[in-house]
Amino acid sequence: MLNDKDRLFDKEGRSFAITHNLRGNSIDEWGKQFKNNEQYRLRKRSDSVYITHEMLSWHRDDGKHITLAKMETMVREYIRQRNPKGMYVAVPHFDREHYHIHICASGIEYKTGKSLRLSKPELLKLKKDIQQYQIEQFPELSKSVVQHGKSKSLLSDKEYQIKLRIGRETEKEKVIELLKTCDKKANSKEIFLQLLKKSGLRTYDRNGKTTGVVYGNYKFRFSRLGFLGQMFDELSKFEKRENELKKTRNHQENQKVMERS
């Protein structure tokens, strides 16, 4: 949720992190508090759920109407309806061309040890209630209104996360193959980037440096594609050597011209 800086900020470089029943402002501090709160657990089992991953998401067509203030309002209301006695960390992500919020919730209430688990009927009610709040407060987000409970096959959070990972891994394989093909044909960084573009891979920058590529709805960092970070460095070195050779040749030609004159 918090380590991938490429996804945490919108186009203007803005973001937020909401915490509830937590102190401090670092991952380590929050992690220790989640862990320490487990001493209050009333029913201890080997397969106890310590934290859950929950999400609020909006349709990409509503992007023009969404603001950070609206997102903050929605997540605070979600926490209020979900159970304000729990411990939460919530951050927005902007990596799939639509706004969504990742929420880390404790498995038990803060210092009471009572479970925060929701039954399927309770979860469905929460979805309907938070959506009704959105309809009343932000009617302009009409594209994000869905018919909860109408689907014949509702994915659990675990199933949804597996689906996302499988989808991303499949796309990752395609990206790597395209990169290998471009690498074989390229003899300079410039040509390499041109070939990427022709292959449907759009590069993106971070701090003025080309950091990775965008393919479909996913971003892939060069450094996270294993061999690619090294390959990209090699191309940069190759280009640097080519530029140095050009400068040397230009210098030699200028010297010859001066000698002739």
Backbone torsions as a table, in degrees:
resi	resn	phi	psi	omega
1	MET	NA	-39.6	-169.5
2	LEU	-112.1	-17.9	-173.8
3	ASN	-82.2	-24.6	-177.0
4	ASP	-87.2	93.6	-175.5
5	LYS	-64.6	-25.1	-177.9
6	ASP	-66.6	-21.2	-175.3
7	ARG	-105.3	-10.6	-172.7
8	LEU	-81.4	-17.9	-172.3
9	PHE	-120.1	146.0	177.3
10	ASP	-81.0	-172.6	-175.4
11	LYS	-63.2	-24.7	178.2
12	GLU	-92.0	5.4	178.7
13	GLY	77.4	22.8	-178.0
14	ARG	-102.9	154.9	178.4
15	SER	-165.6	-173.7	173.8
16	PHE	-160.3	162.8	173.5
17	ALA	-138.4	118.6	-179.5
18	ILE	-103.2	130.2	175.6
19	THR	-121.7	149.5	-178.6
20	HIS	-138.8	125.2	-175.4
21	ASN	60.2	32.4	177.0
22	LEU	-135.0	147.0	177.1
23	ARG	-111.0	165.0	176.8
24	GLY	84.1	-178.6	-177.9
25	ASN	-142.5	32.4	178.8
26	SER	-135.5	157.7	180.0
27	ILE	-60.9	-43.0	-179.0
28	ASP	-60.7	-44.0	-179.8
29	GLU	-63.1	-45.2	-179.5
30	TRP	-66.2	-42.2	-179.8
31	GLY	-58.9	-42.4	179.1
32	LYS	-64.0	-37.7	-179.4
33	GLN	-70.9	-38.3	174.2
34	PHE	-59.5	-44.2	-178.0
35	LYS	-67.6	-44.8	-179.0
36	ASN	-63.8	-31.6	-178.9
37	ASN	-67.8	-18.4	-179.1
38	GLU	-66.1	-18.4	179.8
39	GLN	-66.3	-17.7	-179.5
40	TYR	-91.0	-3.9	-176.0
41	ARG	-57.0	128.0	-177.5
42	LEU	-78.3	-40.9	-179.1
43	ARG	-118.2	107.9	-176.7
44	LYS	-99.5	129.9	178.9
45	ARG	-135.1	160.7	-179.7
46	SER	-67.5	-25.6	-178.8
47	ASP	-109.6	29.4	179.5
48	SER	-60.9	142.1	178.0
49	VAL	-87.9	116.7	-178.3
50	TYR	-85.4	-39.0	177.7
51	ILE	-143.5	156.7	174.7
52	THR	-125.1	150.3	178.5
53	HIS	-106.2	118.0	-177.4
54	GLU	-125.2	158.7	-175.1
55	MET	-140.0	147.4	166.5
56	LEU	-116.3	130.5	-175.2
57	SER	-138.5	148.3	180.0
58	TRP	-126.1	150.9	179.6
59	HIS	-64.6	141.7	-177.4
60	ARG	-60.8	-26.9	179.5
61	ASP	-70.6	-14.9	176.5
62	ASP	-91.4	1.7	-176.7
63	GLY	-55.4	-36.5	-177.4
64	LYS	-69.5	-18.0	-179.2
65	HIS	-100.1	-13.7	-175.0
66	ILE	-84.5	138.9	174.5
67	THR	-127.6	163.8	177.6
68	LEU	-62.9	-34.7	179.9
69	ALA	-63.6	-41.3	178.4
70	LYS	-65.8	-39.9	179.5
71	MET	-64.2	-41.7	178.3
72	GLU	-63.6	-43.1	179.4
73	THR	-59.9	-43.3	-178.5
74	MET	-65.9	-41.8	-177.4
75	VAL	-71.4	-33.7	177.7
76	ARG	-68.6	-36.9	176.8
77	GLU	-69.1	-37.5	177.8
78	TYR	-59.9	-45.9	179.6
79	ILE	-62.4	-40.6	179.8
80	ARG	-62.1	-44.1	-179.3
81	GLN	-76.1	-35.4	-177.7
82	ARG	-64.8	-55.4	175.4
83	ASN	165.8	102.0	-177.3
84	PRO	-66.5	-7.1	178.7
85	LYS	-86.1	-3.9	179.0
86	GLY	-84.6	177.3	176.7
87	MET	-110.7	132.6	-173.5
88	TYR	-140.1	147.3	166.6
89	VAL	-129.7	129.9	-178.8
90	ALA	-133.6	132.2	178.5
91	VAL	-139.3	147.7	177.8
92	PRO	-85.5	154.7	172.6
93	HIS	-129.2	148.3	-176.5
94	PHE	-131.1	33.7	-172.0
95	ASP	-97.0	-9.0	-176.6
96	ARG	-116.3	28.5	177.2
97	GLU	62.2	20.1	169.9
98	HIS	-153.1	156.4	-177.1
99	TYR	-80.0	137.1	173.1
100	HIS	-154.1	159.9	-176.6
101	ILE	-124.0	130.5	174.2
102	HIS	-94.4	134.5	-178.1
103	ILE	-126.2	125.0	174.2
104	CYS	-101.9	117.5	-177.1
105	ALA	-117.1	142.5	178.6
106	SER	-69.1	154.9	179.0
107	GLY	-77.7	-19.1	179.6
108	ILE	-133.9	164.6	178.6
109	GLU	-68.6	160.7	-179.3
110	TYR	-71.9	113.3	174.7
111	LYS	63.9	13.8	174.5
112	THR	-112.6	-25.9	179.7
113	GLY	82.2	-2.3	179.8
114	LYS	-75.1	144.8	-177.1
115	SER	-68.9	143.8	174.7
116	LEU	-97.5	6.3	-177.0
117	ARG	-60.7	141.7	175.8
118	LEU	-113.1	134.8	173.7
119	SER	-73.2	167.6	179.8
120	LYS	-58.9	-43.3	176.7
121	PRO	-62.8	-38.5	179.7
122	GLU	-67.5	-39.2	178.3
123	LEU	-65.6	-41.6	178.6
124	LEU	-63.3	-41.3	178.1
125	LYS	-62.9	-41.1	178.6
126	LEU	-61.4	-43.8	179.2
127	LYS	-60.3	-44.9	-178.9
128	LYS	-67.0	-42.0	-177.3
129	ASP	-67.6	-42.2	-179.3
130	ILE	-69.5	-32.6	176.5
131	GLN	-69.1	-39.4	178.2
132	GLN	-62.5	-38.7	176.5
133	TYR	-61.0	-43.3	179.6
134	GLN	-63.1	-42.7	180.0
135	ILE	-60.7	-40.7	-178.5
136	GLU	-73.7	-38.6	-176.4
137	GLN	-86.4	-38.5	-175.3
138	PHE	-133.0	70.0	-177.9
139	PRO	-61.9	-18.8	180.0
140	GLU	-68.2	-16.4	179.4
141	LEU	-87.6	50.7	-172.8
142	SER	-70.5	-28.8	-178.4
143	LYS	-69.8	-17.0	-176.0
144	SER	-94.3	2.3	179.6
145	VAL	-82.7	126.9	-178.8
146	VAL	-126.2	164.2	178.4
147	GLN	-93.4	87.6	-179.1
148	HIS	-64.6	134.4	177.0
149	GLY	90.6	-6.7	-179.3
150	LYS	-84.3	-23.0	-178.2
151	SER	-69.7	142.2	178.7
152	LYS	-76.3	-23.5	-176.8
153	SER	-135.3	97.3	179.9
154	LEU	-90.6	129.3	179.0
155	LEU	-80.2	137.8	171.8
156	SER	-74.4	167.5	179.3
157	ASP	-59.8	-40.6	-179.2
158	LYS	-63.3	-44.3	179.3
159	GLU	-64.3	-39.0	179.7
160	TYR	-64.0	-42.5	-179.6
161	GLN	-65.9	-38.9	177.5
162	ILE	-63.7	-41.5	179.1
163	LYS	-61.1	-43.3	178.6
164	LEU	-63.6	-43.5	-178.3
165	ARG	-64.6	-43.6	179.8
166	ILE	-62.4	-43.1	179.3
167	GLY	-62.0	-42.7	-179.4
168	ARG	-68.0	-40.4	-179.8
169	GLU	-64.6	-39.2	178.7
170	THR	-63.4	-44.2	178.2
171	GLU	-65.5	-36.1	179.7
172	LYS	-60.9	-42.1	178.9
173	GLU	-61.9	-41.8	179.0
174	LYS	-63.4	-42.0	-179.3
175	VAL	-62.5	-45.0	-179.2
176	ILE	-61.2	-41.5	178.8
177	GLU	-63.9	-42.1	178.0
178	LEU	-63.6	-39.3	-179.7
179	LEU	-67.3	-39.9	178.0
180	LYS	-62.1	-42.1	179.6
181	THR	-62.8	-44.3	179.3
182	CYS	-65.3	-36.6	-179.5
183	ASP	-63.1	-40.6	-179.3
184	LYS	-65.3	-31.9	-176.3
185	LYS	-89.4	-20.6	-173.6
186	ALA	-86.9	143.2	172.4
187	ASN	-124.7	11.5	174.5
188	SER	-157.7	160.6	179.9
189	LYS	-63.3	-39.7	-178.8
190	GLU	-61.1	-47.3	179.2
191	ILE	-65.3	-38.2	178.4
192	PHE	-58.1	-45.4	179.8
193	LEU	-67.5	-36.0	177.2
194	GLN	-64.3	-42.1	178.9
195	LEU	-65.9	-36.1	177.1
196	LEU	-60.2	-44.9	-178.9
197	LYS	-61.8	-43.6	179.0
198	LYS	-64.3	-27.3	-178.6
199	SER	-85.0	-0.1	179.5
200	GLY	90.1	14.1	178.4
201	LEU	-103.5	116.1	179.3
202	ARG	-96.7	126.3	-179.7
203	THR	-80.4	157.1	174.2
204	TYR	-135.1	152.4	-176.1
205	ASP	-108.9	155.3	173.5
206	ARG	-141.4	120.0	-177.5
207	ASN	57.5	40.3	176.2
208	GLY	78.2	7.2	-178.2
209	LYS	-123.5	135.3	177.5
210	THR	-64.0	116.1	-170.3
211	THR	-103.6	-32.1	-176.8
212	GLY	-173.0	-162.9	-178.0
213	VAL	-129.5	156.7	176.3
214	VAL	-112.0	128.8	179.0
215	TYR	-136.0	116.7	-176.3
216	GLY	65.6	-125.4	179.5
217	ASN	-100.8	13.1	-174.1
218	TYR	-121.0	148.7	171.6
219	LYS	-105.9	139.3	178.5
220	PHE	-128.3	118.2	177.5
221	ARG	-77.4	143.6	176.0
222	PHE	-59.1	-40.3	-175.8
223	SER	-67.5	-20.5	-178.7
224	ARG	-96.4	1.9	179.2
225	LEU	-103.1	24.7	174.6
226	GLY	66.1	-103.4	-174.4
227	PHE	-62.7	-24.1	-169.4
228	LEU	-64.9	-39.1	180.0
229	GLY	-58.1	-42.4	178.8
230	GLN	-67.9	-41.4	179.8
231	MET	-62.1	-42.4	-179.6
232	PHE	-64.7	-38.4	176.8
233	ASP	-64.1	-40.4	179.4
234	GLU	-63.1	-40.5	177.6
235	LEU	-64.4	-38.6	178.2
236	SER	-64.5	-41.1	178.6
237	LYS	-65.4	-40.8	179.0
238	PHE	-60.5	-46.1	179.9
239	GLU	-63.2	-39.0	179.4
240	LYS	-63.7	-42.7	178.5
241	ARG	-63.7	-40.9	178.4
242	GLU	-60.7	-42.8	179.4
243	ASN	-65.0	-39.3	178.7
244	GLU	-65.3	-40.4	177.9
245	LEU	-64.4	-39.3	178.2
246	LYS	-62.9	-42.4	179.0
247	LYS	-63.5	-40.9	179.4
248	THR	-63.9	-45.5	178.9
249	ARG	-63.3	-42.1	178.7
250	ASN	-63.1	-39.6	179.0
251	HIS	-64.5	-43.2	179.5
252	GLN	-64.1	-41.8	179.1
253	GLU	-65.2	-38.5	177.7
254	ASN	-65.0	-37.2	178.0
255	GLN	-63.1	-42.5	179.1
256	LYS	-63.7	-40.9	179.3
257	VAL	-62.9	-41.7	179.7
258	MET	-65.8	-37.4	-179.9
259	GLU	-66.6	-40.0	178.9
260	ARG	-65.8	-36.9	-178.9
261	SER	-75.4	NA	NA
